[in-house]
Amino acid sequence: MSADDTKSYSVQKNENGVHNKAAVNGKPLNGNGVNGKGLNRVGVNGNCYPVEGKNHRETWEVKPSLMADNTLNPIRAIVDGMKLSPNPDKAMIALSIGDPTVFGNLPTDDPMLQAMKDAIDSHQYNGYAPSVGYLKSRQAVAKFYSCSEAPLDAEDVILTSGCSQAIDLAISVMCNPGDNILVPRPGFSLYKTLAVSLGIEVRLYNLLPEKSWEVDLQHLDSLIDDRTSLLIVTNPSNPCGSVFTKGHLQMILEVASRNCLPILADEIYSNMVFPGCDCQSLASLSSDVPIISCGGLAKRWLVPGWRMGWILLHDRNNIFGSKIRHGLVKLSQRILGPCTIVQGALEGILNNTRQGFYDDTIHFIKSNADICFNELSTVPGLNPIMPSGAMYLMIGIDIDSFPDFQNDVDFTERLVTEQSVFCLPATAFEYPNFFRIVVTVPEQMMVEACGRIREFCQRHYWSGRCNEYSLQDTSV
């Protein structure tokens, strides 16, 4: 029994019978007085706490938070509402999931697996790491991405649980409720999911399909006001597979510079570009615009499930300063960083992955993109746009030529029903009457899927001009 357990507690009353002051072992306590409306509970520390007369719930009423209510993943909202009943006579081909590991045809590099095994066998990475990541691991990332135009040190790197958390931290540290951010359309849906849940307005700037998805710079500039806190640039692009030229990136930087607007550069597909195409980081081209670059292992190294991402801080002219850096550190402390085993393997992964592995991956993706583009370019009613990198291809639908369907959601839903081919409707990316294809599936599956899409379109395509001509010819 502790000393506190042996103490006796009493509550003294005044002449009116109202509780006045508590005492322990006969000695008055310096607790709070009583207002006469009820009893006080006396704590061990001597304070008195009212137990009657306070407001309290009389029935159970547990509600989700506003943040939870405001969180919506557009892809899930659309896909979950689709009636997906594949044709039982045809094997399902899913071209909708941005996970290169699904079909097992793109394994990661053996040295990466060895680095993970070595990290486990060392028994050095079973405990907590610093919330921003091990110093050694951050040094490895800084060295891997540092260049003369955009040098990096370990203090400029924060390791995160995948690139998704990196984006979450970047938005959270830069924006307040009521602010607005600029997001590409079509664009990765997570930006909107995160921002809206935090009470941040999303303003969508247009990409131009006729210009290989370049930014409509005039439209972008028109959306900026004094509450705009962040510009998000995705390069290479999900869902478009586009890669911006150096000149176009410089024009984006000019808009940001003129408006004193920091940039979140989503560069998870960095260096995943087709031969003959150059992909430069925004930070390497910026002289004054501060850049938060987000990346990770998921795509280029083909291990999305390892959940290793990072933030790279390129603080031009010390605009971010210590406050943004400290804010990122505090936010990272909410979950204490990514998996320590992967952190322990990170130096070996970055230093030992073979160039041949990168080259083979890009060669395969480029070959599949060529197959898909060439096959579907000749399908009436479809307009594929050839990508330059990443692992996606966007295809426009001349919806007026398919009167059986109201929009891209109807089109892709029926494509599943009749042909067991699942493509993601681009409404999920705020860009209706397009659909996205993932080009990481096995080659034979890619060919088969394109053949089924062709058959589907031939069945439902209708050309008013052709029918009108046929009627005129019949009447002669």
C-alpha positions as CSV (number, residue, x, y, z in Angstrom):
1,M,0.0,0.0,0.0
2,S,1.4,3.4,-0.9
3,A,1.6,6.4,1.4
4,D,-1.2,8.0,-0.5
5,D,-3.5,5.1,0.2
6,T,-3.2,5.6,4.0
7,K,-4.3,9.3,3.9
8,S,-7.8,10.1,5.2
9,Y,-9.9,12.7,3.3
10,S,-12.7,14.9,4.7
11,V,-14.7,17.8,3.5
12,Q,-15.6,20.5,6.0
13,K,-19.0,22.3,6.0
14,N,-19.9,25.8,7.0
15,E,-22.9,26.6,9.2
16,N,-25.3,26.4,6.3
17,G,-24.2,22.8,5.6
18,V,-22.4,23.8,2.4
19,H,-19.2,22.0,1.5
20,N,-16.4,24.5,2.0
21,K,-12.9,23.1,2.1
22,A,-11.2,19.7,1.9
23,A,-8.7,18.4,4.4
24,V,-6.2,15.5,4.4
25,N,-5.4,13.9,7.8
26,G,-7.1,16.9,9.4
27,K,-5.0,19.5,7.6
28,P,-6.8,21.9,5.2
29,L,-5.9,21.6,1.5
30,N,-5.3,24.5,-0.9
31,G,-8.0,23.1,-3.2
32,N,-10.7,24.9,-5.1
33,G,-13.7,26.2,-3.1
34,V,-17.2,24.9,-3.6
35,N,-20.0,27.1,-5.0
36,G,-22.7,25.4,-3.1
37,K,-24.2,23.7,-6.1
38,G,-22.8,20.2,-5.5
39,L,-20.2,17.9,-4.0
40,N,-16.5,18.0,-4.8
41,R,-14.2,15.1,-5.3
42,V,-10.9,15.6,-3.6
43,G,-7.8,14.5,-5.6
44,V,-4.6,13.2,-4.2
45,N,-3.0,16.5,-5.0
46,G,-5.4,18.3,-2.8
47,N,-7.5,19.9,-5.6
48,C,-11.3,19.7,-5.4
49,Y,-13.2,18.6,-8.6
50,P,-17.0,19.2,-8.9
51,V,-18.9,16.0,-9.6
52,E,-22.4,17.3,-9.7
53,G,-24.0,20.1,-11.7
54,K,-21.8,19.8,-14.7
55,N,-23.1,19.1,-18.3
56,H,-22.6,15.6,-19.5
57,R,-24.0,13.3,-22.2
58,E,-27.0,11.2,-21.3
59,T,-26.9,9.0,-24.4
60,W,-24.2,7.6,-26.6
61,E,-23.4,9.8,-29.6
62,V,-20.1,9.0,-31.2
63,K,-19.5,10.9,-34.5
64,P,-16.7,10.9,-37.0
65,S,-14.5,14.0,-37.1
66,L,-14.9,16.7,-39.7
67,M,-11.6,15.6,-41.2
68,A,-12.8,12.0,-41.6
69,D,-16.1,13.2,-43.1
70,N,-14.2,15.5,-45.5
71,T,-11.8,12.8,-46.7
72,L,-12.8,11.3,-50.0
73,N,-10.7,9.4,-52.5
74,P,-12.2,10.2,-56.0
75,I,-11.0,7.0,-57.5
76,R,-12.6,4.9,-54.8
77,A,-15.8,6.9,-54.9
78,I,-16.1,6.3,-58.7
79,V,-14.9,2.7,-58.9
80,D,-17.0,1.6,-55.9
81,G,-20.1,3.0,-57.6
82,M,-19.4,1.2,-60.8
83,K,-21.3,-2.0,-61.6
84,L,-18.3,-4.2,-62.4
85,S,-19.5,-7.7,-63.5
86,P,-16.8,-9.2,-65.8
87,N,-17.7,-11.4,-68.7
88,P,-17.4,-14.9,-67.3
89,D,-16.1,-16.2,-70.6
90,K,-13.1,-14.0,-70.6
91,A,-10.3,-13.8,-68.1
92,M,-10.1,-10.4,-66.4
93,I,-7.3,-8.0,-67.4
94,A,-6.9,-5.1,-65.0
95,L,-5.2,-2.1,-66.6
96,S,-6.4,0.2,-63.8
97,I,-4.0,-0.3,-60.9
98,G,-0.7,1.8,-60.7
99,D,1.1,-1.1,-59.1
100,P,3.9,-2.6,-61.2
101,T,4.1,-5.7,-59.1
102,V,0.6,-7.0,-59.7
103,F,1.3,-9.5,-62.4
104,G,4.8,-10.6,-61.2
105,N,6.5,-9.8,-64.6
106,L,8.5,-6.9,-63.2
107,P,10.5,-8.1,-60.2
108,T,12.8,-5.8,-58.4
109,D,16.6,-6.0,-58.7
110,D,18.5,-8.8,-56.8
111,P,20.9,-6.3,-55.1
112,M,17.9,-4.6,-53.5
113,L,16.7,-7.9,-52.0
114,Q,20.2,-8.6,-50.7
115,A,20.3,-5.1,-49.1
116,M,17.1,-5.9,-47.3
117,K,18.4,-9.3,-46.2
118,D,21.6,-7.7,-44.9
119,A,19.6,-5.1,-43.0
120,I,17.6,-7.8,-41.3
121,D,20.6,-10.0,-40.5
122,S,22.5,-7.1,-38.9
123,H,19.9,-6.9,-36.1
124,Q,20.6,-3.1,-36.1
125,Y,17.3,-1.9,-37.4
126,N,14.7,-3.4,-35.1
127,G,14.1,-0.3,-32.9
128,Y,12.8,3.2,-33.4
129,A,14.7,5.5,-35.7
130,P,14.6,9.3,-35.5
131,S,11.3,10.6,-36.8
132,V,13.0,12.1,-39.9
133,G,15.0,8.9,-40.6
134,Y,18.4,7.5,-39.8
135,L,21.2,10.0,-40.5
136,K,23.1,7.5,-42.6
137,S,20.0,6.8,-44.8
138,R,19.3,10.5,-45.3
139,Q,22.9,11.0,-46.3
140,A,22.5,8.3,-48.9
141,V,19.4,9.9,-50.4
142,A,21.1,13.4,-50.4
143,K,24.1,12.0,-52.2
144,F,22.0,10.1,-54.7
145,Y,20.0,13.2,-55.7
146,S,22.5,16.0,-55.2
147,C,23.8,17.9,-58.2
148,S,25.8,21.1,-58.7
149,E,22.7,23.0,-59.6
150,A,20.7,21.7,-56.6
151,P,23.0,20.5,-53.8
152,L,21.6,18.5,-50.9
153,D,22.8,17.6,-47.4
154,A,21.3,15.1,-45.0
155,E,19.5,17.9,-43.2
156,D,17.6,18.6,-46.4
157,V,16.1,15.1,-46.4
158,I,13.2,13.7,-44.5
159,L,12.3,10.0,-44.9
160,T,8.6,9.2,-45.1
161,S,6.2,6.3,-45.2
162,G,6.0,6.3,-49.0
163,C,5.7,9.3,-51.3
164,S,2.1,9.7,-50.2
165,Q,3.2,10.7,-46.7
166,A,5.8,13.0,-48.2
167,I,3.0,14.8,-50.1
168,D,0.8,14.8,-47.0
169,L,3.6,16.5,-44.9
170,A,4.4,19.0,-47.6
171,I,0.8,20.1,-47.9
172,S,0.2,20.1,-44.2
173,V,3.3,22.2,-43.4
174,M,2.6,24.8,-46.1
175,C,-1.1,25.3,-46.0
176,N,-3.8,26.4,-43.6
177,P,-7.6,26.0,-43.7
178,G,-9.0,28.6,-46.1
179,D,-5.9,28.6,-48.3
180,N,-5.9,27.3,-51.8
181,I,-3.5,25.1,-53.7
182,L,-3.1,24.6,-57.5
183,V,-3.4,21.0,-58.7
184,P,-3.0,19.7,-62.3
185,R,-6.1,18.5,-64.2
186,P,-5.9,15.7,-65.0
187,G,-3.9,14.9,-61.9
188,F,-3.2,12.4,-59.1
189,S,-6.3,12.3,-57.0
190,L,-4.5,12.1,-53.6
191,Y,-3.7,15.9,-53.8
192,K,-7.4,16.7,-53.6
193,T,-8.1,14.0,-51.0
194,L,-5.5,15.4,-48.6
195,A,-6.2,19.1,-49.2
196,V,-10.0,19.0,-48.8
197,S,-9.8,16.9,-45.6
198,L,-7.7,19.8,-44.2
199,G,-10.1,22.5,-45.2
200,I,-7.9,23.7,-48.1
201,E,-9.5,24.7,-51.4
202,V,-8.3,22.9,-54.5
203,R,-8.0,24.9,-57.8
204,L,-7.4,22.8,-60.9
205,Y,-5.2,24.1,-63.6
206,N,-5.5,22.6,-67.1
207,L,-3.1,20.4,-68.9
208,L,-3.3,20.5,-72.7
209,P,-3.7,17.1,-74.4
210,E,-3.0,18.6,-77.8
211,K,0.4,19.7,-76.5
212,S,1.4,16.4,-74.9
213,W,-0.2,17.5,-71.6
214,E,1.8,20.7,-71.2
215,V,0.5,23.2,-68.6
216,D,-1.9,25.9,-69.7
217,L,0.2,28.6,-68.2
218,Q,-2.3,31.4,-68.8
219,H,-5.0,29.4,-67.0
220,L,-2.6,28.5,-64.2
221,D,-1.7,32.2,-63.7
222,S,-5.3,33.2,-63.6
223,L,-6.1,31.0,-60.6
224,I,-3.5,32.5,-58.2
225,D,-4.5,35.0,-55.5
226,D,-3.2,36.1,-52.1
227,R,-4.5,32.9,-50.4
228,T,-2.7,30.5,-52.8
229,S,0.0,28.8,-50.7
230,L,1.3,26.0,-53.0
231,L,1.7,25.0,-56.6
232,I,1.8,21.2,-57.2
233,V,3.7,20.1,-60.3
234,T,3.8,16.4,-61.3
235,N,6.6,15.4,-63.7
236,P,6.7,12.8,-65.1
237,S,2.9,12.7,-64.8
238,N,0.4,10.3,-63.4
239,P,-2.1,9.8,-65.1
240,C,-0.7,11.3,-68.4
241,G,2.7,9.7,-68.7
242,S,4.0,13.1,-70.0
243,V,7.4,14.6,-69.4
244,F,7.9,18.3,-69.5
245,T,10.8,19.8,-71.5
246,K,13.4,22.0,-69.8
247,G,11.9,25.0,-71.5
248,H,8.4,24.3,-70.3
249,L,9.6,23.7,-66.7
250,Q,11.3,27.1,-66.8
251,M,8.1,28.7,-67.9
252,I,6.3,27.1,-64.9
253,L,9.0,28.5,-62.6
254,E,8.5,31.9,-64.1
255,V,4.9,31.9,-63.1
256,A,5.8,30.7,-59.6
257,S,8.5,33.3,-59.2
258,R,6.3,36.1,-60.4
259,N,3.7,35.2,-57.8
260,C,6.1,34.3,-55.0
261,L,4.6,30.8,-54.9
262,P,6.5,27.7,-53.6
263,I,6.3,24.5,-55.5
264,L,5.6,20.9,-54.4
265,A,7.3,18.8,-57.1
266,D,5.9,15.3,-57.2
267,E,8.8,13.5,-58.8
268,I,8.0,9.9,-57.8
269,Y,8.5,8.9,-61.4
270,S,11.8,10.8,-61.7
271,N,14.1,9.3,-64.3
272,M,11.4,6.9,-65.5
273,V,11.5,8.4,-69.0
274,F,11.8,6.8,-72.4
275,P,15.0,6.9,-74.4
276,G,15.7,10.2,-76.1
277,C,13.6,12.1,-73.5
278,D,15.3,14.3,-70.9
279,C,13.8,14.7,-67.5
280,Q,15.2,17.5,-65.3
281,S,14.2,18.1,-61.7
282,L,12.5,21.5,-61.0
283,A,15.0,22.2,-58.3
284,S,17.9,22.0,-60.7
285,L,16.4,24.8,-62.8
286,S,15.2,27.1,-60.1
287,S,17.2,30.2,-59.0
288,D,14.7,31.7,-56.6
289,V,11.6,29.5,-56.2
290,P,11.8,27.2,-53.2
291,I,11.0,23.6,-54.0
292,I,9.8,20.7,-51.9
293,S,10.5,17.6,-54.0
294,C,8.7,14.3,-53.1
295,G,9.9,10.9,-54.2
296,G,10.4,7.3,-53.2
297,L,11.3,3.8,-54.1
298,A,7.8,2.7,-55.2
299,K,7.9,3.1,-58.9
300,R,11.4,3.3,-60.3
301,W,12.6,0.5,-58.0
302,L,9.2,-1.4,-58.3
303,V,8.5,-1.9,-54.6
304,P,5.5,0.2,-53.7
305,G,4.8,-2.0,-50.7
306,W,8.1,-1.2,-49.0
307,R,6.6,2.2,-48.2
308,M,9.8,4.3,-48.5
309,G,9.5,7.9,-49.6
310,W,11.3,11.1,-49.0
311,I,11.1,14.9,-49.0
312,L,14.0,16.9,-50.5
313,L,14.1,20.5,-49.4
314,H,15.6,22.9,-51.9
315,D,15.4,26.2,-50.0
316,R,16.3,28.9,-52.5
317,N,17.4,32.1,-50.8
318,N,16.5,30.7,-47.4
319,I,12.8,31.4,-48.0
320,F,11.6,28.3,-46.1
321,G,14.0,29.1,-43.3
322,S,14.0,27.2,-40.0
323,K,10.3,27.4,-39.4
324,I,9.2,25.2,-42.4
325,R,12.0,22.8,-41.6
326,H,11.0,22.6,-38.0
327,G,7.4,22.2,-39.0
328,L,8.2,19.2,-41.1
329,V,10.1,17.7,-38.3
330,K,7.2,18.1,-35.9
331,L,4.8,16.7,-38.4
332,S,7.0,13.7,-39.0
333,Q,6.9,12.9,-35.3
334,R,3.3,12.0,-35.6
335,I,4.1,8.5,-36.8
336,L,7.8,8.2,-36.2
337,G,8.9,7.7,-39.7
338,P,9.0,4.8,-42.2
339,C,10.0,1.1,-41.7
340,T,13.5,1.0,-40.1
341,I,14.5,-2.2,-42.0
342,V,14.0,-0.4,-45.4
343,Q,15.9,2.6,-44.0
344,G,18.8,0.3,-43.0
345,A,18.8,-1.1,-46.6
346,L,18.5,2.2,-48.3
347,E,22.1,3.0,-48.8
348,G,22.7,-0.4,-50.4
349,I,19.6,0.0,-52.6
350,L,20.6,3.3,-54.0
351,N,24.3,2.4,-54.5
352,N,24.0,-1.2,-55.7
353,T,20.9,-1.3,-58.0
354,R,22.2,-2.1,-61.5
355,Q,21.8,0.4,-64.3
356,G,20.7,-2.6,-66.4
357,F,17.7,-3.0,-64.1
358,Y,16.6,0.6,-64.7
359,D,17.1,0.2,-68.5
360,D,15.3,-3.1,-68.7
361,T,12.3,-1.6,-66.9
362,I,12.1,1.4,-69.1
363,H,12.5,-0.7,-72.3
364,F,9.6,-2.9,-71.2
365,I,7.3,0.0,-70.4
366,K,8.2,1.8,-73.6
367,S,7.5,-1.3,-75.7
368,N,4.1,-1.8,-74.1
369,A,3.3,1.9,-74.5
370,D,4.2,1.6,-78.2
371,I,1.9,-1.5,-78.6
372,C,-1.0,0.2,-76.9
373,F,-0.6,3.5,-78.8
374,N,-0.2,1.8,-82.2
375,E,-3.1,-0.6,-81.7
376,L,-5.6,1.9,-80.4
377,S,-4.6,4.8,-82.7
378,T,-6.5,3.0,-85.5
379,V,-9.6,2.4,-83.5
380,P,-12.4,4.8,-84.6
381,G,-13.6,6.9,-81.7
382,L,-10.4,6.7,-79.7
383,N,-7.6,9.1,-79.4
384,P,-4.6,7.8,-77.5
385,I,-1.8,10.3,-76.5
386,M,1.6,8.8,-76.6
387,P,3.4,9.1,-73.3
388,S,7.1,9.9,-72.7
389,G,7.6,8.2,-69.4
390,A,6.1,7.0,-66.1
391,M,3.8,3.9,-66.8
392,Y,0.5,5.3,-68.0
393,L,-1.2,6.2,-71.2
394,M,-4.3,8.4,-71.6
395,I,-6.9,7.7,-74.3
396,G,-9.6,10.2,-75.3
397,I,-13.1,9.0,-76.1
398,D,-15.2,10.7,-78.8
399,I,-18.2,10.1,-76.7
400,D,-20.6,11.4,-79.4
401,S,-19.5,8.4,-81.5
402,F,-20.6,6.0,-78.8
403,P,-24.3,6.8,-78.2
404,D,-24.7,3.8,-75.9
405,F,-22.7,5.6,-73.3
406,Q,-23.2,8.9,-71.5
407,N,-19.6,9.4,-70.3
408,D,-16.2,7.7,-69.6
409,V,-17.6,5.9,-66.5
410,D,-20.4,4.3,-68.6
411,F,-17.8,3.4,-71.3
412,T,-15.3,1.7,-68.9
413,E,-18.0,0.0,-66.9
414,R,-19.4,-1.7,-70.0
415,L,-15.9,-2.5,-71.2
416,V,-15.6,-4.7,-68.1
417,T,-19.0,-6.2,-68.5
418,E,-18.5,-7.2,-72.1
419,Q,-14.7,-7.7,-72.4
420,S,-13.4,-8.2,-68.9
421,V,-10.9,-5.3,-69.4
422,F,-10.8,-2.8,-66.6
423,C,-9.4,0.7,-67.4
424,L,-9.8,3.6,-65.0
425,P,-12.2,6.4,-66.2
426,A,-10.4,9.7,-66.2
427,T,-13.3,11.3,-64.3
428,A,-11.3,10.0,-61.4
429,F,-8.7,12.5,-62.4
430,E,-11.1,15.4,-63.0
431,Y,-10.9,14.8,-66.7
432,P,-14.0,13.3,-68.3
433,N,-14.2,11.3,-71.5
434,F,-10.7,9.9,-71.3
435,F,-9.5,6.7,-69.7
436,R,-6.2,5.7,-68.3
437,I,-4.3,2.5,-69.1
438,V,-1.4,1.1,-67.0
439,V,1.2,-0.3,-69.3
440,T,3.2,-2.5,-66.9
441,V,1.2,-5.7,-67.6
442,P,2.8,-8.7,-69.5
443,E,3.2,-8.0,-73.2
444,Q,0.8,-10.7,-74.4
445,M,-1.8,-9.4,-72.0
446,M,-1.3,-5.9,-73.4
447,V,-1.9,-7.2,-76.9
448,E,-5.0,-9.2,-75.8
449,A,-6.4,-6.2,-74.0
450,C,-6.0,-3.9,-77.0
451,G,-7.7,-6.4,-79.2
452,R,-10.7,-6.6,-76.8
453,I,-10.9,-2.8,-76.6
454,R,-10.9,-2.7,-80.4
455,E,-13.7,-5.3,-80.6
456,F,-15.7,-3.4,-78.0
457,C,-15.4,-0.1,-79.8
458,Q,-16.3,-1.6,-83.2
459,R,-19.5,-3.0,-81.6
460,H,-20.6,0.3,-80.2
461,Y,-19.1,2.9,-82.6
462,W,-21.6,4.9,-84.6
463,S,-20.7,7.5,-87.3
464,G,-23.5,9.8,-88.2
465,R,-21.7,10.8,-91.4
466,C,-21.2,7.3,-92.6
467,N,-24.9,6.4,-91.9
468,E,-26.1,9.6,-93.6
469,Y,-24.0,8.8,-96.7
470,S,-25.3,5.3,-96.8
471,L,-28.9,6.5,-96.7
472,Q,-28.2,9.0,-99.5
473,D,-26.6,6.3,-101.6
474,T,-29.5,3.9,-101.1
475,S,-32.0,6.5,-102.2
476,V,-30.3,7.0,-105.6
